[in-house]
């Protein structure tokens, strides 16, 4: 029987042990450098971008991932067995046991980590799209020609499955970072949106993670309804995390903790302490 009653004390303990978040920011905002605000001995970086140059002095461990199948394997090792998985599919008991026997040192290293930093979800979806195009679902049964709709459908289901598997990783805080894209429409209105392959995965991501944050540049401002900051991604110098939905900057954000200001300092160690405090 897989059902279990969780007491209030157990729930509070679990809340303090893990969270999931997505952090988006414009190119060059310093998303990868957020690693330097996390404890290196407790953090594992999944490097999809070969982009560790900006944090080459960071003392933590990383794994370079260049194929979506490798991303699935790493997610399985981090999240463990999904009891609802197809016995012959990804995240099944057989899949996990095979990986555990193949990479015993990696299993031990992952078990020692408390924080998983995924850099970036943008490149994760690009790898997923490249993989999806090679699968049978991306070929039309009628014509035998490539079926882009089939590829996008497979992309969405597999990326969402991977994200949800990491969401349930026991005792792990999982942080996804990605590119935030500026879109200007025909009426010269500006909209900011996550840059990801496939619209479905991008739409569902906010419902999967606990926190959605935007990392960008701000300048001090006396206007109270902006929390003392003015968004200026081209000229400002202060990096801040936008945390609340409906913020005056029109940036993606969501806070399930209810403990955050409109913006917070770009320090993930302090951020996690604030949202996970049991006081």
N, C-alpha and C positions, 0 to 999 in steps of 0.2 A: 504494500500500500504506500503510495507516494504522498498522501496528505499528512500535514503536520500542523498542529496548533503552535503559533509563535507568540510568546508572552511579550508584554510591553517592554520588559528589561532586555529581552533578546532583540527586539526590534530596534530599540535605542542603541544597543551595542552594534548592531549591523549597520545602522545609519552612520555611526561614527567611523565605521571601518571602510565604507566604500561610497562612491557616488559616480555618476557618469555625466560628462559634459562635452559640448561641442563649442569650439572657439573659432570664429571666423574673423579674418582681417584682410585688408588690402595687401597686395604684394609689397614686400619690404617693410611691413609694419613691425616685424620682429616676432612672429609667431613661434618659430623654432627656438629662439632665445629664451622663451618662457621656461624651457628645460632648466635653465640655470637657477630658477626660483624653486626647484623641487629637490628633495634629498637624493643625491646620486646613488647611494647604496640601496635605496628602496624603489628606484625608478628604472623601467625598461623602455627604451625608445624603439618603436617600429618605424624604420626609416624607409619610406616609399619614394622619396624624392632624391636620394643620394645628396641630401642637403645639409650634412652635418658640419660643413666648413665653418659656419657662423658660430658653432658651439664646440669647436675642436678641442678647447680646453676643459670642456665638461667631463667630469670623472666617471659618469655612469656608463652602463652597457647599452648597446644598440644591436639591432638585427636588421640588415639590409634586405629588403623584399622587392623583387623585380617581376614577380609573376603572381597572378591572382590565386593560383592553386597553392602557392606557398603561404599567402595570406590566410587562406582557409585552414591550412595545417596549423599555423601559429595560433589562430583564433581557437581551434580545437584544443590545443595544449593549454591555453590560458583559461578557457571557459569550462574545460572538462567535458563530461558526457552529457548530451541532451537526451533525457529519458524518452522524449517524444520523437526522436529522430528515426528515420527509416533505418532498419538494422544494417542495410547495405549502403547507406548514404553518409553524407558529411555529418560530423559531430556525433556519430553513433559510438557504441561501446567498442566495436571492432576498429573504427577509425582511430579512436583515442589510444587503444592498446597498441596498435601498429606504430603510431607516432612515438609513444612512450618507449617502445623497444628500440626504435630507430635513433631517437635523440634523447638518451637518458640524461646526459649532462644539461641539455636545454630544459628538461622537465624540472630538474633541481634548481636551476637558475630562476626559472619563472616562479616556482613556489616561494622563492626568497623575496620576490618583488611584491610591493604593495600598490604601485602606481604603473599603469601602462599608458604611454604617450604615443599616440598614432599620428605620424607626420608624413603625409597628410591624407585626409579623407578624399580630397580632390583627386590625388593620384591613385588612391585605392580604387575609385570608381573608373578611372581611365584604364587601369589594369583589368578591371572586371569587364569593361566593354571589349577590350582586345580579346579576352578569353571567350566572352559570349559569342563573338562573331565566328569562332571556330567550332562551335557546338552544333549538333544536329537541329536544335530548335531554331537556329538562325538560317536555315535553308528551307525554302518553300517545298512542301511535299508535292504540290501540283506542277511547278515549273522547274524545280531543282536549282533555282537561282537564289542568291542571298535574300533573306527576309529581315530587313532592319527592324521591323516591329517585333519579330520573334526574339531578336538579339536584345532589344531594350526590355522586353518582358522578362527574359532570363536574367539580365543585369539587375533589374529591380528586385526580383525574388531572392537572388543569391546575396546581394549586398545587404538587403534588409535582414536576411537570415543571419549573416555574419555580425551585423551590428547588434542584433538582439541576443546573439550568443555571448558576445562580449559584455552586454548589459547584465547578464546573469552570472558573470564570472564571480565565484565566491571570494569575498574579501578583497576584491580588486577595485581600485578607482581607475576608471578608463577615461582618458582625455583625447578627444578627436580634434585636430586642428585642420583648417581648410582655408581656401582663398575666398575672400569676399569681393564680389564683382559689382562695379558701378554701372548701372543701366540708365541711360537717358532716353526717354521716349520722344515721340514726335511733337509733344507739347512742351518739351524742354524740362520735364519733371524728372527728378533723380530718384532712383530706387536702388537699394542695395540688396543683393541676394547671393546666397552661397553658390560657388562654382562647383558643380558636380555633374557627372554624366547621368542623364536620366532624371526626369522630373519627379517620378514617384518616390525614389529614395530620398531626395531632397525634401519633399513634402512630409514624409513620415519621420524623418530624423528628429524633429523637435518633440514628437510624441514618445520617442524611445529614450532620450536622455533626460536627466534631471535638470540640467542647466544649459541654456544656450547663451553664449556671450559673444560680443564683438570687441575685438582688440583694434584700437585705432589711436590717432594722435589728437590731442586736445590742448587748448590754451585756456588759462584762467579767465573766468567771466563772472561778472557780478550779478547776472540774471538768476534769480532764485529758482525759477521753474526749469532751469537747465542744470541744477545741482552744482552750480559754481564753475561749470566748464563749457567751453565752446568747441564744437567739433570742427577741426581744420586739418584734414588728412594730408594736405600738401605742404603746409608751412609750420604747423605747431610742432612742439618738441616733446610734450608729456604723453607717455603711453598710458592709456586707461582701458579698463574693461567695462563695457556697457552691459548692465545686468538685468534691467527691468524691461518688460514688454511695455509698449505704448510710450517709450521714451521720446523726448522732444527731438532727438536726432534722426528718427526714422530708421534706426538700425535694428537688425535681428537680435532678440534677447528674450529670455524666459528665466524666471527664478521660482523654483518650487520650494526653496527653503524659507522664503519670506523674511530673510535676515539681511538682505543686501540693499545698498543705496543705489541710486541711478547709475553711478559709476563707482568702480573700486580700483585701487592701485593694481598695476600689472605684476602682481606677486602671487603665484598660484599656491605657494606654501601658506601664506597668510590667508588667502581666499578659502582654502579648504578648512583651515582652522576655524574660520568664522562661520561657515555654513554647517559644520559638523559638531560644533560645540553643543554639549548637552545641558549647559547652564541656562 
